[in-house]
Amino acid sequence: MPVAGRYLWLMKQNNLYLIIGVLVAAVIALGIYAYREETKPKGVELRIDETGISVQEK
């Protein structure tokens, strides 16, 4: 295989690895987001800070 052809083949392979890596990272991030949303406590949130007391229904 000529040097130019080998270089193009390696570039295509690197791009494929990059795309697969980005997709895997996106799936992991969405999984973490979904897990955190599902495990949030349900009910009432009571917050006391400098501005006073706030109550929010979750």
C-alpha positions, -999 to 999 in steps of 0.1 A, spaced: 0 0 0 15 34 -9 23 58 19 -5 83 9 -31 54 8 -20 41 42 -22 76 57 -58 81 44 -67 46 58 -53 55 92 -72 89 92 -105 71 84 -98 46 112 -90 74 137 -122 92 127 -142 60 133 -126 56 167 -134 92 175 -170 88 165 -174 56 185 -158 73 216 -181 102 214 -211 80 211 -200 59 241 -194 90 261 -229 103 252 -246 70 262 -227 71 295 -237 107 302 -273 100 294 -273 70 317 -259 90 345 -284 118 340 -313 93 339 -301 76 371 -298 109 389 -333 120 378 -348 86 390 -331 87 423 -340 123 433 -360 123 465 -397 131 460 -417 153 483 -410 187 498 -377 205 498 -371 229 527 -343 254 522 -330 278 549 -305 304 538 -296 341 540 -328 351 522 -350 332 546 -370 300 544 -383 285 512 -405 254 507 -407 238 473 -428 207 463 -408 182 442 
